Amino acid sequence: MRDGEHSDGLAVAKLDATLKDTTCTKPITSSRFWLEVRDVMSQDVATVSPDQTVISASMIMAERRVSCVVAVDRTFVVGVLTETDLLKKIVVAGKDFYEKPVATVMSKSVVSVSEHVSVLSASQTMEAKHIKRLPILADEKLVGIVTQTDLTRALAEYGRWRDVSEIMSSNLCTMQSNESVAAAAKAMASNNISSIIAMQDEKPVGILTQRDFFTKILAKGKDPQHTKIEDAMSSPPVCVPPNYSIHSSSRTMEDLKIRRLVIMDDGKLIGIVTQSDIFAAIRRKLQAEEAKNLLLLEKSPCCTFTTDLEGKTTYVNPAFARLFEVSDPQDLVGGPFLSDPFWVDPSERSLLMGGYTNWKFDTSELALKSAKGKNLYVSVFSSFTTDSHGVINGRQGIVYDLTERTESEKHNDALIQHLTESNSELENFVSRMSHDLKTPIRELVTLADWITTEYRDKLDEEGTEKLELLRKRANGIVDRVDGMLHYCRLGGDNAGWVEVDLMKQVSMVIDMLEVPNHIEITIEGQLPVLHAFPTQINQIFQNLLSNAIKFMDKPRGRISIRCSEEDRFWKFELSDNGPGIEEGHFDRIFKMFQTLTAGEESESTGIGLALAKKSVEVHGGTLWVESVLGQGSAFIFTLPKEREKLGSVKSDALAIPVT
């Protein structure tokens, strides 16, 4: 320790509570955060009584090959005696110093920590206090000690490190190897360093350390004034190049049980790197990484949290606090995770927390509310966290806000329910309207037939034609009403899917049609077998073929049917060499009651193509037309290769013209 850290009074600074209070509010940003000092500390602690002599304490340090002893009075830690303390006092007081009691020399301001403090936090404490060892306490009793070497070993296992030249010290303290150990000790004490590089001319031949001074001089009773450096130094020094990595340097020191390496470049001494240098570099790098990870969590839009095993909140990030409309994340730390005020039904919280210590992974969708009473629907995903021994010590997770999605789903469900009811009402209305309309219309047809029969001899040619026109118009209205009813019922029932052989089915449809002699219908290639509604498949081909036949204007009409594959769909094309359709009418022809021929010239109900289009859509396909006026048309539609679940089919609004 530095001289400024010595204190005449007994002042044991216990940082365990402070550190635990700090670390408990931090998220777990990496696995090393869970590595605690108890995992790396030594339980074999060299202890002395504060009444023992300095010489006896130094003998224990030499025999045990340790850099300090802990002064204990009735199991309580009262001080620490280090190699640095001894070296500085000996230089000043000489041999008379050896018989003094440890209590007069030891550092009484002892920084101790709990065994549960993280390795990274302990390393921060060491650097801040300029110390190299921390006694570990449990219930006020000494249970171990952790040194800079222990922490460096633990921290060096993480990350990729830079070259050692970036952290080495180039301000070297060198002495010729034939100078006295006493001169070297004085130089170390005055420069507050722990070693001297021994030289022969311009070549480093050894290192004299504080430990060498105690084990090779003091413990053996030698006079440092009459002992040369070369008789006590570690020889030869371990040299590495400047591009040697920090991690490799740490491992080399660990393997060789040394604390410093000499840096040589082309045979020239350029620096020295100590364990303290490596320790500081590693700690700064890991601390920067932890700060970066913490910043990412603090800025993340994801709502993250951690808890202990009892379900007490140990961390939430700002996004979590914003979601639950809490002004400060710290207001949630230390309390129960998602406490009763955040629940719409607080009794449901027990279901979430009941198995909290048993679930390895868990996802729950919850109905909650914010601190201001806003309804929230969330999905909570959490998993166990473990310490370095694999023991479960808490949970961490993410809360996903599903409020907008859930509200939208509820709205959609309400709309679907409303549409279902509306469709049912519409179907009932159309059925009633169909009956109410067809009955009087059929009576008109019957009346027209009766007049034609009973008054045949009294009607002239024009009167007979008018009655026939009345009968056709009335039957046309009946056909339109039947088509409208059929259209409304399409897609209302998902039952009836069967395997349909289209070659057989389409051939049967063609045979049922009255095809004029001047029109030829051909099937080019093979048609597939698929799952479908047979009656609706018939409706598609029947309406498309009937439409092509009805409007054929060529002396030799040609209608062809072909099929090809496209990804997950079959693509059908029904083409003809008829009159064609203007592009401006492509959408109109698929609407209810829309025809391209006017009034009395048309015998079409204007429903066939609309029925075909809806039947295709019920099967999950699409129908469209491609045409060139005067050259013909191609009606193209797709049907899925695999059966697809029926969805709601958007239909054109029924528009019954009033005349």
C-alpha positions in Angstrom: 0.0 0.0 0.0 1.0 3.6 -0.5 2.1 5.6 2.6 -1.0 7.8 2.3 -3.2 4.9 2.9 -1.8 4.1 6.3 -3.9 5.1 9.3 -3.1 5.3 13.0 -6.6 4.4 14.0 -8.5 1.2 13.3 -10.8 1.8 10.4 -11.9 -1.3 8.6 -13.8 -0.2 5.4 -16.3 -2.8 4.5 -17.5 -2.5 1.0 -19.6 -5.6 0.7 -22.9 -4.0 1.4 -22.2 -1.0 -0.8 -21.1 -3.2 -3.7 -24.0 -5.6 -3.3 -26.5 -2.7 -3.3 -24.8 -1.4 -6.5 -24.6 -4.6 -8.4 -28.1 -5.8 -7.6 -29.6 -3.0 -9.7 -27.4 -3.9 -12.7 -28.6 -6.4 -15.4 -26.6 -9.5 -16.2 -24.7 -8.3 -19.2 -22.2 -11.2 -19.4 -21.3 -14.5 -17.7 -18.4 -13.0 -15.9 -20.7 -10.8 -13.9 -21.9 -13.9 -12.1 -18.3 -14.9 -11.2 -17.9 -14.0 -7.6 -14.7 -13.6 -5.5 -15.6 -16.7 -3.5 -15.0 -18.6 -6.8 -11.3 -17.4 -7.1 -10.3 -16.6 -3.5 -7.7 -18.6 -1.5 -9.1 -20.0 1.8 -5.6 -20.7 3.0 -4.8 -17.3 4.5 -1.6 -16.5 6.3 -2.5 -14.8 9.5 -0.6 -13.4 12.5 -1.4 -11.8 15.8 -1.0 -8.0 15.9 1.4 -8.6 18.9 3.8 -10.8 16.9 7.1 -9.4 15.8 7.8 -8.1 12.3 10.6 -10.6 11.9 8.3 -13.5 12.7 5.7 -12.2 10.2 8.3 -11.8 7.5 9.5 -15.4 8.2 5.9 -16.7 7.7 5.6 -14.7 4.4 8.9 -16.2 3.2 8.0 -19.7 4.1 4.5 -19.5 2.7 5.7 -17.6 -0.4 3.0 -15.0 0.0 3.0 -11.3 -0.3 1.1 -10.4 2.8 -0.2 -11.6 6.2 -3.5 -10.7 7.7 -3.5 -9.5 11.3 -6.4 -11.1 13.2 -7.5 -10.3 16.8 -10.0 -12.7 18.2 -11.1 -13.7 14.7 -11.6 -10.1 13.6 -9.4 -8.6 10.9 -7.5 -5.6 12.3 -4.8 -5.0 9.7 -2.7 -6.3 6.8 1.1 -6.4 6.6 2.5 -6.4 3.0 5.9 -6.8 1.4 5.8 -3.1 0.5 5.1 -2.1 4.2 8.1 -4.1 5.3 10.4 -2.8 2.6 9.7 0.9 3.3 10.1 0.5 7.1 13.3 -1.4 6.8 14.9 1.2 4.6 14.1 3.8 7.2 14.6 2.0 10.5 17.1 -0.6 9.7 17.5 -3.8 11.8 15.9 -2.3 14.8 12.7 -2.5 13.0 12.6 -6.4 13.0 11.6 -6.7 16.7 8.8 -4.3 16.6 5.2 -5.7 16.9 3.1 -6.1 13.7 0.5 -3.7 15.1 2.9 -0.8 14.8 3.7 -1.4 11.1 0.6 -3.0 9.5 -1.9 -1.1 7.4 -4.9 -0.6 9.7 -7.3 0.8 7.0 -8.3 -2.6 5.6 -10.6 -2.8 2.6 -12.6 -6.0 2.8 -15.5 -7.4 0.7 -18.2 -10.0 0.9 -17.6 -13.3 -0.8 -20.6 -12.6 -3.1 -19.1 -9.5 -4.7 -18.4 -10.0 -8.4 -14.8 -10.4 -9.7 -15.2 -7.3 -11.9 -16.4 -5.2 -8.9 -13.6 -6.4 -6.8 -11.1 -5.5 -9.4 -12.5 -2.0 -9.7 -12.1 -1.7 -5.9 -8.5 -2.8 -6.0 -7.6 -0.2 -8.7 -9.5 2.6 -7.0 -7.8 1.9 -3.6 -4.4 1.1 -5.1 -4.2 -2.2 -3.4 -3.4 -5.7 -4.6 -5.3 -7.9 -2.1 -8.7 -8.0 -0.5 -9.6 -10.0 2.7 -13.0 -11.8 2.2 -15.4 -11.7 5.1 -18.6 -13.7 5.9 -20.5 -12.7 9.0 -17.6 -10.5 10.1 -15.2 -13.5 10.0 -12.2 -13.9 7.7 -12.9 -16.7 5.2 -10.4 -16.1 2.5 -8.3 -13.6 0.5 -8.3 -12.6 -3.1 -5.2 -11.1 -4.7 -4.6 -9.2 -7.9 -3.1 -12.4 -9.3 -6.4 -14.3 -8.6 -8.5 -11.6 -10.3 -6.1 -11.2 -13.2 -6.3 -15.0 -13.8 -10.1 -14.9 -13.7 -10.6 -11.8 -15.9 -8.0 -12.8 -18.5 -10.1 -15.8 -19.6 -12.5 -13.4 -21.3 -12.0 -11.5 -24.5 -9.3 -10.9 -27.1 -6.5 -8.7 -25.9 -4.0 -6.2 -27.4 -0.2 -6.3 -27.7 1.7 -6.0 -24.5 3.7 -3.0 -25.8 0.5 -1.0 -25.4 0.5 -1.3 -21.6 4.2 -1.8 -20.8 6.1 0.8 -18.7 9.1 2.3 -20.6 10.1 4.3 -17.5 12.5 1.6 -16.3 14.6 1.4 -13.1 17.8 -0.4 -13.8 21.0 -1.0 -11.7 24.2 -2.9 -12.4 24.1 -6.4 -11.0 27.2 -5.8 -8.8 25.5 -3.0 -6.8 24.2 -3.7 -3.3 20.8 -5.1 -2.4 20.4 -2.2 0.1 20.8 0.3 -2.7 18.2 -1.6 -4.7 15.8 -1.7 -1.8 16.2 2.1 -1.3 15.5 2.7 -5.0 12.4 0.5 -4.9 11.1 2.3 -1.8 11.8 5.8 -3.1 10.3 5.1 -6.5 7.3 3.2 -5.1 8.1 0.2 -7.3 8.3 -3.5 -6.6 11.4 -4.5 -8.7 14.7 -3.5 -10.2 16.1 -4.8 -13.5 19.7 -5.9 -13.0 22.1 -5.1 -15.9 25.5 -6.2 -17.1 26.5 -3.4 -19.3 23.5 -3.0 -21.7 22.1 -6.5 -21.2 19.4 -7.4 -18.6 20.5 -10.4 -16.6 18.0 -10.6 -13.8 15.2 -9.0 -11.7 15.4 -8.2 -8.1 11.9 -8.1 -6.5 10.5 -7.2 -3.1 9.9 -10.9 -2.5 13.5 -11.7 -3.4 14.5 -9.2 -0.7 12.5 -11.0 2.0 13.1 -14.6 1.0 16.7 -14.4 0.0 18.0 -11.7 2.3 15.8 -10.9 5.3 14.6 -14.5 6.0 18.1 -15.8 5.8 19.6 -13.1 8.0 21.9 -11.7 5.3 23.2 -8.1 5.4 21.7 -6.2 2.4 24.6 -3.7 2.6 27.1 -6.4 1.8 25.0 -8.5 -0.6 25.1 -7.9 -4.3 22.0 -7.8 -6.5 23.4 -10.7 -8.6 23.3 -12.9 -5.5 19.6 -12.3 -4.8 18.1 -11.6 -8.2 15.9 -13.9 -10.3 18.0 -14.9 -13.2 17.7 -14.8 -16.1 14.7 -12.5 -16.7 11.8 -13.8 -18.8 11.8 -11.7 -22.0 9.0 -11.3 -24.6 8.7 -9.3 -27.8 6.5 -6.1 -27.9 3.8 -7.8 -30.0 3.2 -10.5 -27.4 -0.5 -10.4 -26.5 -1.7 -9.3 -23.1 -3.5 -12.6 -22.6 -0.4 -14.6 -23.4 1.6 -12.5 -21.1 -0.8 -13.2 -18.3 -0.7 -16.9 -18.9 3.1 -16.9 -19.1 3.3 -15.2 -15.7 0.8 -17.6 -14.3 2.6 -20.7 -15.6 6.1 -19.5 -14.4 4.7 -18.0 -11.1 6.3 -14.6 -11.8 4.8 -11.1 -11.7 6.7 -9.3 -14.5 8.1 -9.7 -18.0 10.9 -7.8 -19.7 10.1 -6.4 -23.1 12.9 -6.8 -25.7 12.9 -5.5 -29.3 15.9 -6.6 -31.5 18.0 -7.3 -28.4 17.3 -3.9 -26.8 15.5 -3.4 -23.5 12.4 -1.2 -24.2 10.1 -1.8 -21.2 8.7 -4.0 -18.5 5.1 -5.2 -17.9 3.9 -6.2 -14.5 0.9 -8.1 -13.4 -0.5 -4.8 -12.1 -0.3 -3.4 -15.7 -2.1 -6.4 -17.1 -4.6 -6.4 -14.3 -5.4 -2.7 -15.0 -5.6 -3.2 -18.8 -7.9 -6.2 -18.5 -10.1 -4.5 -16.0 -10.5 -1.4 -18.0 -11.4 -3.4 -21.2 -13.9 -5.5 -19.4 -15.4 -2.6 -17.6 -15.7 -0.8 -20.9 -17.5 -3.8 -22.4 -19.8 -4.0 -19.4 -20.6 -0.3 -19.7 -21.3 -0.8 -23.4 -23.5 -3.8 -22.8 -25.4 -1.9 -20.0 -25.8 1.1 -22.3 -27.3 -1.1 -25.0 -29.8 -2.4 -22.4 -30.6 1.0 -21.2 -31.2 2.3 -24.8 -32.9 -0.9 -26.0 -36.6 -0.7 -27.0 -37.0 -4.2 -25.6 -38.3 -4.4 -22.0 -35.8 -6.4 -20.1 -35.7 -7.4 -16.4 -33.9 -9.7 -13.9 -35.2 -11.1 -10.6 -33.9 -13.3 -7.8 -35.3 -16.7 -7.1 -38.0 -15.3 -4.8 -39.4 -13.2 -7.6 -38.0 -9.9 -6.3 -37.1 -7.4 -9.1 -33.3 -6.8 -9.3 -33.2 -4.8 -12.6 -35.5 -3.3 -15.2 -34.4 -1.1 -18.1 -36.1 2.3 -19.0 -38.1 0.6 -21.8 -39.7 -1.6 -19.2 -40.5 1.4 -17.0 -42.0 3.3 -19.9 -44.3 0.4 -20.8 -45.7 0.2 -17.3 -45.8 4.0 -17.0 -43.3 4.2 -14.1 -41.3 7.4 -13.9 -38.0 5.8 -12.6 -36.9 2.2 -13.2 -35.5 2.1 -9.7 -39.0 2.4 -8.3 -39.5 -1.2 -9.4 -36.2 -2.6 -8.1 -36.4 -4.4 -4.8 -40.1 -5.0 -5.0 -42.1 -8.1 -6.2 -41.9 -8.6 -10.0 -45.2 -7.5 -11.6 -46.8 -6.8 -8.2 -50.6 -7.0 -7.7 -51.3 -3.3 -8.7 -50.2 -4.2 -12.3 -52.7 -7.0 -12.7 -56.3 -6.7 -14.0 -57.0 -9.8 -11.8 -54.3 -10.0 -9.1 -55.3 -13.6 -8.3 -53.7 -14.6 -11.6 -50.3 -13.5 -10.4 -50.0 -16.6 -8.2 -50.3 -18.7 -11.4 -47.3 -17.0 -12.9 -45.2 -17.0 -9.8 -46.2 -20.4 -8.5 -43.6 -22.3 -10.5 -41.1 -19.5 -10.7 -38.2 -21.6 -9.4 -39.0 -24.7 -11.5 -39.4 -23.5 -15.1 -36.2 -23.5 -17.1 -37.9 -21.5 -19.9 -41.3 -19.9 -19.8 -43.5 -17.8 -22.0 -46.8 -16.3 -20.7 -49.3 -14.0 -22.2 -50.8 -11.8 -19.5 -53.5 -9.2 -19.2 -52.0 -6.4 -17.1 -52.3 -2.7 -16.5 -49.8 0.2 -16.2 -49.2 2.2 -13.1 -51.7 4.8 -14.5 -54.4 2.2 -15.2 -53.8 1.7 -18.9 -54.7 -1.8 -20.1 -51.7 -3.8 -21.3 -51.5 -7.2 -23.0 -47.9 -8.6 -22.9 -45.9 -11.7 -23.5 -43.3 -12.5 -20.9 -40.3 -14.7 -21.8 -37.9 -15.6 -19.1 -35.2 -18.1 -18.3 -33.0 -19.1 -15.4 -29.7 -17.5 -14.7 -26.9 -19.5 -13.0 -23.7 -18.7 -11.1 -20.3 -20.0 -12.1 -21.1 -23.3 -10.3 -24.2 -23.8 -12.4 -26.5 -23.1 -9.4 -29.7 -21.3 -10.3 -29.8 -17.9 -8.8 -32.5 -15.9 -10.6 -34.3 -15.3 -13.8 -33.9 -12.8 -16.6 -36.3 -12.1 -19.5 -38.0 -9.8 -21.9 -41.6 -8.4 -21.9 -43.1 -7.9 -25.3 -46.0 -5.4 -25.7 -48.9 -7.2 -27.4 -51.5 -4.5 -26.6 -51.9 -3.1 -30.1 -52.0 -6.6 -31.6 -54.4 -7.9 -29.0 -56.7 -4.9 -29.3 -56.6 -5.3 -33.1 -57.5 -9.0 -32.8 -60.4 -8.2 -30.5 -61.6 -5.6 -33.0 -61.2 -8.1 -35.8 -63.0 -10.8 -33.8 -65.9 -8.4 -33.2 -66.0 -7.5 -36.9 -65.9 -11.2 -37.9 -68.8 -11.9 -35.5 -70.7 -8.9 -36.9 -70.0 -10.0 -40.5 -71.0 -13.5 -39.7 -74.3 -12.3 -38.2 -74.8 -9.9 -41.1 -74.1 -12.6 -43.7 -76.6 -14.9 -42.0 -79.1 -12.1 -42.0 -78.3 -11.3 -45.6 -78.7 -15.0 -46.6 -82.0 -15.2 -44.8 -83.1 -11.9 -46.5 -82.0 -13.1 -49.9 -83.8 -16.4 -49.4 -87.0 -14.6 -48.4 -86.7 -12.1 -51.2 -86.1 -15.0 -53.7 -89.3 -16.6 -52.6 -91.3 -13.4 -52.5 -90.1 -12.3 -56.0 -90.2 -15.6 -57.8 -93.8 -16.4 -56.7 -95.5 -13.4 -58.4 -93.2 -13.6 -61.3 -94.1 -17.2 -61.9 -97.7 -16.2 -61.6 -97.1 -13.7 -64.4 -95.5 -16.4 -66.6 -98.5 -18.6 -65.9 -100.9 -15.8 -66.7 -99.0 -15.1 -70.0 -99.2 -18.7 -71.0 -103.0 -18.8 -70.2 -103.6 -15.7 -72.3 -101.6 -17.1 -75.1 -103.6 -20.3 -75.0 -107.1 -19.0 -74.3 -106.9 -16.0 -76.7 -104.8 -17.5 -79.4 -107.4 -16.8 -82.1 -107.9 -13.2 -80.9 -104.2 -12.2 -80.7 -102.4 -10.9 -83.7 -98.7 -11.6 -84.4 -97.6 -8.5 -82.4 -99.7 -9.5 -79.4 -98.3 -13.0 -79.3 -94.7 -11.6 -79.6 -95.3 -9.2 -76.7 -96.6 -12.1 -74.5 -93.6 -14.2 -75.4 -91.3 -11.3 -74.5 -93.1 -10.9 -71.2 -92.6 -14.6 -70.5 -88.9 -14.4 -71.3 -88.4 -11.3 -69.2 -90.1 -12.9 -66.3 -88.1 -16.1 -66.6 -84.9 -13.9 -66.8 -85.8 -12.3 -63.5 -86.2 -15.7 -61.9 -82.8 -16.8 -63.3 -81.2 -13.6 -61.8 -82.7 -14.2 -58.5 -81.5 -17.8 -58.5 -78.0 -16.7 -59.5 -78.0 -14.0 -56.8 -78.9 -16.6 -54.2 -76.3 -19.0 -55.4 -73.7 -16.2 -55.3 -74.5 -15.3 -51.7 -74.2 -18.9 -50.6 -70.7 -19.5 -52.1 -68.0 -20.1 -49.5 -70.5 -20.4 -46.7 -69.6 -24.1 -45.9 -66.1 -25.6 -45.8 -67.4 -29.1 -46.0 -67.5 -31.1 -49.2 -63.8 -31.0 -50.2 -63.1 -34.1 -52.3 -60.5 -35.3 -54.8 -61.5 -34.1 -58.2 -60.1 -35.4 -61.5 -60.4 -32.4 -63.7 -60.0 -34.4 -67.0 -63.1 -36.3 -66.2 -64.9 -33.3 -64.6 -64.3 -30.8 -67.4 -65.1 -33.4 -70.1 -68.4 -34.0 -68.4 -69.2 -30.3 -68.3 -68.4 -30.0 -72.0 -70.7 -32.9 -72.8 -73.6 -31.2 -70.9 -73.3 -28.0 -72.9 -75.1 -27.4 -76.2 -72.1 -26.7 -78.3 -72.9 -25.4 -81.8 -71.4 -27.4 -84.7 -69.2 -24.4 -85.8 -67.5 -24.2 -82.4 -64.7 -26.6 -81.3 -63.6 -27.1 -77.7 -60.3 -28.8 -77.0 -58.3 -29.7 -73.9 -54.6 -29.3 -74.5 -52.4 -31.7 -72.5 -53.5 -33.1 -69.2 -55.5 -31.5 -66.4 -54.5 -32.3 -62.7 -56.3 -34.0 -59.9 -56.9 -31.6 -56.9 -59.0 -31.2 -53.8 -62.0 -29.0 -54.4 -65.8 -28.5 -54.3 -66.9 -30.5 -57.4 -70.1 -28.4 -57.9 -68.1 -25.2 -57.8 -65.4 -26.5 -60.2 -68.3 -27.4 -62.5 -69.6 -23.9 -62.1 -66.3 -22.3 -63.0 -65.8 -24.2 -66.2 -69.5 -24.2 -67.2 -69.8 -20.4 -66.8 -66.5 -19.6 -68.6 -67.3 -22.0 -71.5 -70.9 -20.9 -71.7 -69.7 -17.3 -71.9 -67.3 -18.1 -74.7 -69.9 -20.1 -76.6 -72.6 -17.4 -76.2 -70.6 -14.5 -77.5 -68.6 -16.4 -80.3 -68.8 -14.3 -83.5 -66.5 -16.2 -85.8 -67.8 -18.8 -88.4 -65.3 -21.3 -87.0 -65.0 -20.8 -83.2 -62.1 -22.3 -81.3 -62.1 -22.7 -77.5 -59.1 -24.3 -75.8 -58.4 -25.3 -72.2 -54.8 -25.8 -70.9 -53.0 -26.0 -67.5 -49.5 -25.3 -66.3 -47.7 -25.3 -62.9 -46.6 -22.1 -61.0 -45.1 -22.6 -57.6 -47.9 -23.7 -55.3 -50.6 -23.2 -57.9 -52.1 -24.7 -61.0 -52.6 -22.1 -63.7 -55.6 -22.7 -66.0 -56.2 -20.8 -69.2 -59.5 -20.9 -71.2 -59.0 -19.0 -74.4 -61.2 -18.3 -77.5 -61.1 -16.5 -80.8 -64.3 -14.6 -80.2 -65.0 -10.8 -80.3 -62.6 -9.9 -77.5 -63.2 -7.3 -74.8 -62.0 -3.7 -74.4 -59.5 -3.3 -71.6 -61.7 -0.7 -70.0 -64.3 -3.4 -69.3 -62.0 -6.0 -67.7 -63.2 -5.3 -64.2 -66.8 -4.6 -65.1 -67.5 -8.1 -66.6 -66.9 -9.8 -63.2 -69.4 -7.6 -61.4 -73.0 -8.8 -60.6 -75.6 -8.0 -63.3 -73.1 -6.4 -65.6 -73.2 -7.3 -69.3 -71.6 -5.8 -72.4 -74.8 -6.1 -74.5 -77.7 -3.9 -73.8 -81.3 -4.5 -72.8 -83.3 -6.6 -75.2 -80.3 -7.8 -77.2 -79.0 -9.7 -74.1 -80.2 -13.0 -72.8 -77.4 -13.0 -70.1 -78.2 -12.5 -66.4 -74.8 -10.9 -65.8 -74.1 -13.3 -63.0 -72.1 -16.1 -64.6 -68.6 -14.5 -64.5 -69.2 -13.2 -61.1 -70.1 -16.7 -59.9 -67.0 -18.1 -61.6 -64.7 -15.5 -60.0 -66.1 -16.0 -56.5 -65.9 -19.8 -56.9 -62.2 -19.5 -57.8 -61.6 -17.2 -54.8 -63.4 -19.6 -52.4 -60.7 -22.2 -53.4 -57.9 -19.7 -52.7 -57.2 -18.7 -56.3 -57.5 -15.7 -58.6 -59.4 -15.1 -61.8 -58.6 -12.5 -64.4 -59.0 -11.8 -68.2 -56.6 -11.0 -70.9 -58.0 -9.9 -74.3 -57.5 -8.1 -77.5 -60.6 -6.6 -79.1 -61.5 -8.5 -82.3 -59.0 -11.3 -81.7 -60.4 -13.1 -78.7 -60.1 -13.5 -75.0 -58.3 -15.7 -72.4 -59.8 -16.2 -69.0 -57.0 -17.2 -66.6 -57.4 -18.5 -63.1 -55.3 -20.3 -60.5 -56.1 -23.0 -58.0 -53.8 -24.2 -55.1 -52.1 -27.5 -55.5 -52.7 -28.3 -51.9 -56.0 -27.8 -50.1 -56.0 -24.4 -48.3 -58.2 -23.4 -45.5 -61.1 -21.3 -46.8 -60.9 -17.6 -45.8 -63.5 -15.0 -46.0 -64.1 -14.0 -49.6 -64.6 -10.3 -50.4 -67.7 -10.1 -52.6 -69.0 -7.2 -54.6 -72.0 -5.6 -52.9 -75.3 -6.7 -54.4 -76.7 -3.9 -56.5 -80.2 -4.6 -57.7 -81.1 -2.0 -60.3 -84.4 -0.3 -60.0 -86.2 0.3 -63.3 
